[in-house]
Amino acid sequence: MKQIITSEKKPIQLWLDDIDAGAMEQAKNLANLPFIHKHIAVMPDAHLGYGMPIGGVMATHDMIIPNAVGVDIGCGMCALQTSLSDISREKLKNIMALVRSSVPLGFKHHKRKRDKSLMPKTPGGIPLSDLPIVSREFDNALTQLGTLGGGNHFIEIQKGSDGHIWIMIHSGSRNIGFKVANYYNNLAAQLNVKWGSSIPKNWQLAFLPIDSEAGRNYFNEMQYCVDFALANRTLMMERLQDAFQAVASPVFFQSCINIAHNYAAMETHYHKNVIVHRKGATRAMDGEMGIIPGSQGTPSYIVKGKGNRESFSSCSHGAGRKMGRKQAQRQLDLHSEQKRLDDQDIIHSIRSRRDLDEASSAYKDIDKVVADQLDLVEVVVELRPLAVIKG
């Protein structure tokens, strides 16, 4: 931990030296909510979000805040180790071509619906009709299952410090998560006005009591979206394995590491049952395997959690942005960013100025981000990028 802010109703514990003013203001808003448990934790990749900073961890008593989970519910990472110790550039290109032909990228969806059996089960086996937004979006989600999405989502092939080739995917719950998030955030805002909530509207932190009908519905629909995001990554990982088998057989795969970084969960901390909100933060229980990705052109890390109670057993979800998307497109030099990746012999996705929002220079230094949280995680494997597909 780097510093503790004690000027608000609850302390703010930070794992970074410098935090932008907007994210700090949001952390202070969280610390002044009336139902906060113990303190607010801010991870080293923190930056400005909607309502709650990305990289924020918050535990609450009996209240859930849709905006403290965010619009890409269940967004997270999958990574697996292959039996390969090396792979040629030609084979990398062939694998990436096969992936592009089988995994829709960006706003693209499958033309045909996936089989319903690939969709997750409902939480606790409740009827699908008890999930009003999920049931409404269910058919559309069948064409989005096994698709990457856009923004900072990626598929990456890497070389590990353990001598193995690895595969990594970053993706979320696609449009179904977006619809659930927006519906319940808007509902919470309306109800907070009705209840005469003292929390300022401009904080964007409208809440729902977890024992209310709206709170229970949101929690169940959120959990479905978390499970959908995992099903989505799982299907894409199967397509990657198919591509490896077609190009680099024989190849064998270890079991997949999966973590989410946008969700809320019932957990026990400091001897109290609370609702932990992680927005752009990853659970890191003692001994739990996790993933901290870099940006294309920088390393990613397989880590093992230390169960640090001060962070509510959490760690960062990546490097964290240091530039907004439009700022990066305006200020970064295309040739310099391409050369940085070409010099490392990385098959990358920086082809035009509009791709600069995902250039390495738009992100914080991943090595410093990892160094700032060695009280939260232990590094197990360092992964260097070989080939990257962006949404």
N, C-alpha and C positions, 0 to 999 in steps of 0.2 A: 504494500500500500504506500502511496506517495504522499497523500495529504488528507486531512479531515477538515471539513467546513462545519463550524458549529454556530453559525449566525442564524439558522432557521429553527423551526420547531423540532425537527429531527436532524441528526447529523448527516452529512454527505461524505461518504468515504470514496476517495478517488485513487485509481491505479494509474494515473498519468500526471505529468508535471504541468502540461498546458492543455487547457480546454477552451474551445471557442466560446465567446460570450453568450451566443444563443443557446448552446447546449447547457451552459452553466445556469442560465436563467430557467431553463426547463427543469433541471435537476432541483433547483431551489423551489420551484412550484410543487414538485413531487414531495419534497421534504416538509411542505406546509399543509399537505392534505391531512384531514383529521383522523384517518383510519390506517396510517402507516405503522408498520411493525419495525421497531428498532432503529433503522437507518436506511438511507438510499446508497446503493453501490453503483459506481460508475467505472466501467471497464476501460482499458487503455486505448481501445479503438473508437472511443466515443466521439460523436458529432451530432449536429442538429437533426432532429426528426420532427414528426408531427405530435405535439403534446408531450411526448417523452423522448429524451435523447436516444438515438441509436447507441447501443452499448450500455443501456441502463438496466438495472435489476432492482425490483421493488417488491416487497412483501406487504400484503394488506390483510386487515381483519375484516372478513365477511363481505368485501366489495371487490368487484371486478371491473376493469376499465378497458373497453375495446381498443382505444387508441394506444394503450400501453402494451398491446400485442401487435397492432399494426395491420396493414391491409394484405400483406402476403403471409397469411397465417400458416404456420408450419414450415415456412421456408427453412432450408437446412442443407446439410452436406451428406453425401455418401462417398466412401473411399474403400477400395479394396486392393490388396496386394496380388500381383500375378506371379507365376513361376518363372517368368522371363527375367533374365539378368541384363539383356540388351535388346535393342530393336533398331533397325535401320531407318533412315529418313524416308526411303521409298515405301517401306511397310507402314510407317506412321501416316503418310499421305493416303495410302490405300485404305487404311482403317478409318481415317477421318472422312473420306469420301463415302464409305459405306454407312457411317453414322449419319452423315447429312442426308442420305437417301432414306433413312428409316426413322429419324427423330426430327419432327418439325421444330423449327427454331423461331424465335421472336413471336410475332402475332399469329403464326401459322398453326393450324390444328390438323389432326388426321381427317381425311375425307370421309372415312367410315368410322362409325362408333366402335369403340373397343367392347369386348365382352363384359357384361355386367358382373361376372364373377371376379373380375380384376379390381372392382371397386371395394373399398373397405367396408367392414361391418359397422353398423351403427353402434354408438356407445351404449354399453349395457344391454345390447339387443333390443333397444326401443324401436318402435315402428318408424319407418322412414318418414311417414306423415307427421311425426312429432318434431321433425326438423324442417320447418317451413321454408327456409331459404335454400337449404341443401336439396330438398325434394323438388323445388321449383327449377333448380339449376342442374339437376341430376343428368338429364339427357345431354345437355350441352357439355357437361364434364366428361362424358364418355368419349368425346372427340378430342379432349384436351389431355387425357391420361397418356402419359409417355411422351410429353412435349416439354421443351426446355424453357420457353419463355424468353424474355428480353432483359434489358438492364444489365445487372452485374452477374446474371446467371451464366454458368459456363460448364463445359465438359473439358477435362484436361487429362492428358497422359503425362506421367512424371517418372523421373528416375530417383529412387530413394537412397538415402545414406545406408540402408540395409542391403544394398546391392540389387534390389528388385525393381521392376517396372510396376508402377501403380496407376490406377484409374480413379478419377475424382469427378463428382457431379455436384453442382450447386443449383438447386431449383426449389420451387415452392408449390403452392396450391392453386396457381393459375387463377382463372376468373372466378371460380367458385369461392375461394378464400376472400377475394376482393369484394364480392357481393355480400358475403356474410359480414365482413368487417364494416362495410359502409352502412348496411342496414342497422346493425346494433349500435354503432356509434351515433347515428342519427336518432335512433330510438332513445338511447341514453340521454342525449342532449335535450330531447323533448320532455322526457320524464324529469330530468333535473330542474327544468324550468317549472314544471307542474309542482314539484316538491318544494320549490323555493330554495334550492341549493345555494349555499354561500360560496361555492367554488366558482371563481370568475369564468365566464364562458370562453374568454380569449385564451385561457390555459389549454383548451382542447382536451380536457381530462374528465369528460362526463362519465359517470359510474353507474353500475347496476348492483343492487344487493344480490348476493349469490343465492339467497333463499327466496328471491322473487321469481315469478314466472319468466320474466324477461331475462333475468340473470341466469337461471337454469337453462333456458333455451340457448342463450349465447354460449354458455360453457359447453353444452353438448354439440352445438354446431361448430364451435371452434375446434373441439376435439376431433370431430369428423374431418375437418379440413387439415388438421395435423396428420391424421392417418392417410388422407388422400395425397398429401404432399409426399409422404413416404412411399405410397403405392406408385406415384408418378416417377420418383427417382428410381425405384426398384425396376420398373418396366424399362426405363432408359438404360439402366445398368445391364439388363439382360441383352439389349440390343448392342451395347458395347462389347459384351462378352462374345456375342455372335460374330461381331466384326473381327475380334482378335482371333477367334477360332478359324475364321475363313482365311485370314491373312498370315497368321503366325503360329498355326498349329504345329506341334502339340503345345497347349498352354493350359495351365490349371490355375484356379482362383481360390484364394482364402475367403473366409466369410466377410461380409460387408460391415464396415463401421458406419452407423447412422446417428446423426444428431440433428436436432431442430434448434433454431435460434429465434423464433417468433412465436411465443405461446404463453399461456398461463397454466399453472398446475397447483394442485393441493399438495403441500409439503409441510414437514415439521421443522421449524427452526427456532432455536432458543426456547425449546420446550413448549412451543405454541403451534397449533395447526393454523396455517396461513395460506394465502393464495400468492404464489410467487409469479410475478410477471417478468419475463425475459424478452426484451425487445432488442434484437441484434446482440444477444448474449447466449452463451452455451452452458448447459449444466455440466459441472465438473465435480461430481461426487468422488469420494476417495476410491481410487483405483479404476474409475470409469474412463474408458477410451474416448477421445474426442478428436476434433479436427479444427485447426486454425488455418484457413487458407490465406495465401498472399494475393497479389494481383498478377496478371500475366506478365512474366518477366522476373518475378521474385519467388522465393521459396514458399511452400506451404508446410505445415507441421502436423504430424500425428502426435497427440499428447495424451498424458494420463493425469486425471484429476487428483487433487490433493484434499478435496473436501473442506476447503477453507470456509469456516462459518461466517467470517466477516463479509465475504462476497456472496453469501447464501449459496455456497458450493457452485460458483459460476466462474466463467472465464470469457474472454473476448470471442467474437464470432469471425474475426478476420483482421485485416489491417486497418480498416476504417478510412473513410474519405478525408482528404485534406483540401480538396477542391470540389465545388459543385459541378454538375455535369456541363452546364453551359459555360461556366468559367473555364473548365479544362479545354473545351472545344475552342474557346477564344484565345487562350493564353499559351497552350502547349504547342510546340513545334512538331509538325507531323514527321518531317525527315528525321529529327533527333530521336523521336520515340520509336520509329521503325528501325533505325540503326541500332538502338539499344537492344532490341529484340533479335535483330538479324545477327549481331555480333555474338549472341549467345546460341545461335543456330536453333532458335525456337520457331516452330511453325505457328504463326500468330494471327490475330484478327484485326490488326490496325491497318486498314486499307485506305481510309479517307479521314478528313478532318472530323466528321461526325462520330468516328470511332474513338476519338481522343478522350471522351468521357470515361473510357475504360482503360486508358493508358496507365502504366505503373506510376508515373509522376503525379497522377490524380489521387494517389493513395498515400497513406502514412508509411513510414519505414517499418516493415513487418518484423524485422529483427529487433528493433527497439520495443515494438508492441509486445513481442514475446518476452523479451528481457524484463519488461515492467511487470510481468505477472508470474514470475517463477515461484512465487509463494502460493499460486493458484493451481499451476500445472507443472508437470515434468515433461520435457521433450523426449519423445521416443524415436521418431524418424523424421528427418528433414527430406522434403520432396522438391526436386528441381523440375521446372516445367520443360517439356519436350515439344508438345503440340497442344494448341488451345482452340476450342470452338466457343464463340460467344453468341448469345442470343441476339 
